[in-house]
Amino acid sequence: MPNSTGPATDPPLDHRKGPRRRGEELESAILRAALDELTEVGYSALTMERVAARARTGKAAVYRRWPSRAQLVLDACKLGDLSTVDLPDTGRLRSDVLALLRHMAAIMASPLGDIMRGLLGEMSRDPELAELIRERVHAVRPSTVHVILERAVERGEIERWVLTSRRATVATDLLRNQFLLFGAPVADDVIVDIVDDVYLPLVLSPAPVSTRGPGPAPALGAGVGVGVGPGAGAGPAGPGPGSEVRRRGPAAGSGGRDGRRTPS
């Protein structure tokens, strides 16, 4: 009589019995397995052992290529086009930026967006992951925006100083913050507000007058209220009457159609 001590279980898969893979084929299988693990269990539960088992390879093969799971995960996200953003060329700065943000919002609303949000949430708990994400974000996202801005400079829509200012990435930064705080999908009217109420007034306005170091105080209205340094745009150094930003439309967050005050 057979001895039955519990439910029968399938024996673990032995990757050595499958076809031997090398080079790009094996790396692609590992990256795809890591992406699938991210989708199913998230970054916090992902282990190199789980990835190796899903890819049907040995743990050593994974560690030889990626010394840490943070490096593996970010390469897997690149395989899944998590950081890929098309570069629209509509011939106008406004429509270029709108197309870019809408494309990014579509990625955020996909399963890859959930992965990205999870990774960004893990940054405070994993210093290595945080450092790698900062390196990748600064290496990829600003260059995407700068291509669009370079075209706008060549068309004469904006001045070249914008390319090296903090204003250059404000639109994508605001979209990312909206996504992290409220999730996806990001409503299209939010994207339009980011572009029309915040981004275009910033990049189309004159360069701010620096307040660093000794020298005469800037005249009333200098810098169009966006200034540099802490407290910019507040108090006597704020925007003067008839400034470019105020003429372009109501200031964000002051009453009116969606909580903004209409200009007098």
Backbone torsions as a table, in degrees:
resi	resn	phi	psi	omega
1	MET	NA	128.4	-177.3
2	PRO	-66.8	142.4	178.7
3	ASN	-84.0	117.5	-178.8
4	SER	-115.1	110.4	-178.5
5	THR	-107.5	0.4	-178.7
6	GLY	168.2	176.3	-179.4
7	PRO	-64.3	142.5	179.2
8	ALA	-69.1	142.6	178.3
9	THR	-124.7	146.6	177.4
10	ASP	-70.6	141.2	177.7
11	PRO	-66.4	149.4	179.5
12	PRO	-62.0	145.8	179.5
13	LEU	-66.7	136.4	177.5
14	ASP	-104.0	108.5	-176.4
15	HIS	-65.1	-19.2	-178.6
16	ARG	-70.2	-18.7	-179.4
17	LYS	-85.5	-11.6	178.8
18	GLY	-85.0	175.6	177.6
19	PRO	-64.3	139.7	-177.4
20	ARG	-76.6	126.9	179.1
21	ARG	-113.8	147.6	-178.7
22	ARG	-137.2	167.6	170.0
23	GLY	54.7	-134.2	-174.5
24	GLU	-63.5	-33.3	-179.8
25	GLU	-63.1	-44.8	179.2
26	LEU	-68.9	-42.9	179.9
27	GLU	-61.8	-41.2	179.0
28	SER	-63.3	-39.7	178.7
29	ALA	-64.7	-39.8	179.8
30	ILE	-67.5	-44.5	-179.8
31	LEU	-63.8	-41.2	178.3
32	ARG	-65.2	-39.1	177.4
33	ALA	-63.6	-40.7	178.6
34	ALA	-63.8	-40.9	178.5
35	LEU	-64.5	-40.6	177.7
36	ASP	-65.5	-38.9	177.7
37	GLU	-64.3	-41.8	177.5
38	LEU	-58.5	-43.2	-178.5
39	THR	-64.8	-37.8	-174.4
40	GLU	-84.9	-43.5	-171.1
41	VAL	-120.4	-11.4	-178.7
42	GLY	82.9	170.1	-175.3
43	TYR	-67.4	-40.1	-173.7
44	SER	-62.7	-31.7	-178.1
45	ALA	-96.7	-5.3	-178.3
46	LEU	-74.0	135.4	175.5
47	THR	-131.1	158.5	177.9
48	MET	-64.7	-32.4	179.4
49	GLU	-65.4	-43.1	178.9
50	ARG	-63.8	-41.1	179.4
51	VAL	-63.8	-44.7	-180.0
52	ALA	-61.4	-42.4	-179.8
53	ALA	-64.8	-41.1	179.8
54	ARG	-67.5	-35.6	179.4
55	ALA	-81.3	-4.5	-178.9
56	ARG	57.7	51.1	176.9
57	THR	-142.2	178.1	179.7
58	GLY	-86.3	153.1	179.3
59	LYS	-60.5	-34.6	-179.7
60	ALA	-62.8	-34.5	179.4
61	ALA	-65.2	-32.3	177.9
62	VAL	-72.8	-47.8	-177.1
63	TYR	-65.5	-30.0	178.4
64	ARG	-63.1	-31.5	-176.6
65	ARG	-95.3	-33.2	-178.4
66	TRP	-134.6	106.1	-176.7
67	PRO	-64.3	-21.0	-178.8
68	SER	-139.6	158.6	-179.7
69	ARG	-70.0	-27.5	178.1
70	ALA	-62.7	-45.0	178.8
71	GLN	-64.7	-41.2	179.4
72	LEU	-62.4	-45.1	-175.8
73	VAL	-64.9	-42.6	-178.6
74	LEU	-68.5	-35.5	174.7
75	ASP	-67.7	-35.4	177.4
76	ALA	-66.2	-38.0	177.9
77	CYS	-64.9	-34.8	176.9
78	LYS	-66.2	-37.0	176.1
79	LEU	-62.1	-36.2	-179.9
80	GLY	-85.6	14.2	178.7
81	ASP	59.4	31.1	-179.7
82	LEU	-68.4	-31.1	-178.6
83	SER	-102.9	1.2	-176.2
84	THR	-81.9	127.0	177.3
85	VAL	-131.7	126.9	177.2
86	ASP	-64.8	151.9	178.5
87	LEU	-106.1	96.9	-179.2
88	PRO	-69.4	151.7	175.3
89	ASP	-137.8	85.6	-177.1
90	THR	-92.9	-9.7	-177.9
91	GLY	93.8	-4.6	178.5
92	ARG	-137.5	141.3	-178.3
93	LEU	-61.2	-46.3	-176.3
94	ARG	-59.3	-49.7	-177.9
95	SER	-70.5	-29.6	174.8
96	ASP	-62.9	-47.6	-177.4
97	VAL	-68.3	-39.8	176.7
98	LEU	-59.8	-43.9	-179.9
99	ALA	-64.2	-39.9	179.3
100	LEU	-63.2	-49.0	-178.2
101	LEU	-65.4	-36.4	178.4
102	ARG	-67.1	-36.7	177.0
103	HIS	-66.2	-43.5	177.7
104	MET	-63.0	-40.3	179.6
105	ALA	-63.6	-35.1	177.8
106	ALA	-65.7	-39.4	176.3
107	ILE	-64.5	-41.5	179.9
108	MET	-62.9	-31.2	-179.4
109	ALA	-82.7	-5.8	179.6
110	SER	-89.9	171.1	175.9
111	PRO	-55.8	-29.5	177.8
112	LEU	-65.6	-29.7	177.3
113	GLY	-64.3	-38.1	176.2
114	ASP	-61.9	-38.7	177.7
115	ILE	-63.6	-46.3	-178.4
116	MET	-61.7	-42.7	-179.7
117	ARG	-64.5	-40.3	177.9
118	GLY	-63.2	-41.0	179.3
119	LEU	-64.8	-44.0	-179.9
120	LEU	-64.6	-33.4	177.1
121	GLY	-68.9	-24.8	-179.6
122	GLU	-84.1	-7.6	-174.5
123	MET	-59.1	-36.5	-177.6
124	SER	-71.4	-18.6	-177.9
125	ARG	-103.1	-12.6	-177.1
126	ASP	-132.7	95.8	-176.2
127	PRO	-58.5	-37.6	-179.7
128	GLU	-65.8	-43.6	177.3
129	LEU	-61.9	-42.7	-179.7
130	ALA	-60.0	-43.7	-179.2
131	GLU	-65.6	-42.6	179.9
132	LEU	-65.7	-40.6	178.9
133	ILE	-64.6	-42.4	178.6
134	ARG	-60.8	-42.3	179.0
135	GLU	-63.1	-43.9	-177.7
136	ARG	-69.4	-41.9	-178.5
137	VAL	-63.5	-45.0	-178.7
138	HIS	-72.3	-22.9	179.2
139	ALA	-85.2	-25.8	-173.8
140	VAL	-107.3	-55.6	-170.2
141	ARG	-65.1	-47.0	179.9
142	PRO	-60.9	-36.7	-178.5
143	SER	-64.5	-33.3	177.0
144	THR	-62.7	-46.9	179.1
145	VAL	-67.5	-38.4	-175.8
146	HIS	-67.3	-30.2	175.4
147	VAL	-61.4	-43.9	178.3
148	ILE	-63.9	-42.8	-179.2
149	LEU	-68.4	-36.0	176.7
150	GLU	-59.3	-41.6	178.5
151	ARG	-63.6	-39.2	178.9
152	ALA	-65.8	-36.1	175.8
153	VAL	-63.4	-45.5	-179.4
154	GLU	-63.1	-31.3	177.8
155	ARG	-82.5	-7.1	-179.8
156	GLY	83.1	15.9	-178.7
157	GLU	-79.8	-34.1	-179.8
158	ILE	-134.7	166.5	177.8
159	GLU	-89.7	154.4	-173.4
160	ARG	-66.0	-25.7	-178.3
161	TRP	-61.0	-22.9	-178.7
162	VAL	-61.3	-32.7	-175.0
163	LEU	-60.6	-31.2	-177.7
164	THR	-104.4	10.3	-179.6
165	SER	-97.9	165.1	176.3
166	ARG	-68.4	-17.9	-179.7
167	ARG	-66.2	-23.9	-172.4
168	ALA	-57.2	-37.7	-173.7
169	THR	-108.0	13.3	-177.1
170	VAL	-59.6	-40.9	-176.5
171	ALA	-62.4	-49.0	-179.6
172	THR	-69.7	-32.7	177.0
173	ASP	-64.3	-44.1	-179.8
174	LEU	-65.8	-38.6	177.9
175	LEU	-64.2	-43.1	178.6
176	ARG	-62.5	-42.6	179.3
177	ASN	-64.6	-39.6	176.8
178	GLN	-60.0	-43.0	-179.6
179	PHE	-65.2	-44.2	-178.1
180	LEU	-67.2	-36.5	-176.8
181	LEU	-81.2	-38.5	-171.0
182	PHE	-119.8	-5.3	178.4
183	GLY	78.5	-168.9	-177.5
184	ALA	-118.3	157.1	2.9
185	PRO	-78.9	151.3	173.1
186	VAL	-84.2	122.9	-177.2
187	ALA	-62.1	144.9	-177.1
188	ASP	-65.2	-31.9	179.9
189	ASP	-68.6	-26.0	173.7
190	VAL	-67.0	-42.2	178.6
191	ILE	-62.6	-44.3	179.6
192	VAL	-63.5	-40.9	178.0
193	ASP	-62.8	-42.5	178.4
194	ILE	-57.5	-44.5	-176.6
195	VAL	-73.4	-50.0	-171.9
196	ASP	-80.2	-37.0	-174.4
197	ASP	-90.9	-23.6	-175.1
198	VAL	-119.9	-56.9	-168.1
199	TYR	-70.3	-53.4	-178.3
200	LEU	-60.9	-44.5	175.5
201	PRO	-57.4	-33.2	179.7
202	LEU	-71.1	-50.4	-172.6
203	VAL	-80.1	-18.3	179.4
204	LEU	-92.4	-12.4	-178.3
205	SER	-81.0	162.5	-179.8
206	PRO	-63.1	160.9	178.3
207	ALA	-63.7	141.2	179.2
208	PRO	-70.7	151.3	174.8
209	VAL	-84.4	125.1	-177.4
210	SER	-64.5	137.7	176.8
211	THR	-105.5	8.8	-178.7
212	ARG	-81.8	141.7	174.3
213	GLY	79.8	172.3	-179.5
214	PRO	-69.7	155.7	177.9
215	GLY	148.0	169.8	-178.9
216	PRO	-65.4	147.2	178.2
217	ALA	-67.0	145.7	179.6
218	PRO	-64.4	149.5	178.7
219	ALA	-66.9	159.1	179.3
220	LEU	-56.3	126.9	178.9
221	GLY	91.7	-5.9	-179.4
222	ALA	-63.7	139.2	179.3
223	GLY	81.3	-0.1	176.8
224	VAL	52.7	35.3	172.2
225	GLY	77.0	4.6	179.3
226	VAL	-105.8	-23.1	167.7
227	GLY	39.8	-167.3	174.2
228	VAL	-135.9	151.5	176.3
229	GLY	83.9	175.0	-177.0
230	PRO	-63.6	143.8	175.2
231	GLY	77.4	8.8	-178.5
232	ALA	-61.3	137.1	177.0
233	GLY	86.2	2.8	179.5
234	ALA	-113.6	150.7	176.1
235	GLY	73.9	-157.1	-175.4
236	PRO	-60.2	-25.1	-178.2
237	ALA	-85.5	5.9	-178.5
238	GLY	-71.8	-174.1	-175.3
239	PRO	-69.7	140.4	177.9
240	GLY	-89.9	172.1	-180.0
241	PRO	-63.7	140.6	176.2
242	GLY	77.2	16.0	-178.4
243	SER	-68.9	163.0	-174.7
244	GLU	-62.9	-42.8	-178.0
245	VAL	-64.2	-43.5	-178.9
246	ARG	-65.1	-35.8	-179.7
247	ARG	-68.6	-25.7	-175.5
248	ARG	-76.6	-14.8	179.1
249	GLY	152.7	177.8	-177.1
250	PRO	-66.8	147.5	178.2
251	ALA	-73.5	145.4	-177.6
252	ALA	-67.5	139.1	171.6
253	GLY	80.8	26.7	-177.0
254	SER	-130.4	27.5	174.0
255	GLY	99.2	169.5	177.7
256	GLY	108.0	-142.2	-173.0
257	ARG	-54.2	-46.2	-179.6
258	ASP	-133.4	45.6	178.0
259	GLY	96.6	11.4	-178.6
260	ARG	-112.5	148.6	177.4
261	ARG	-81.0	131.8	176.8
262	THR	-75.3	146.5	-178.0
263	PRO	-65.9	145.5	179.7
264	SER	-81.9	NA	NA
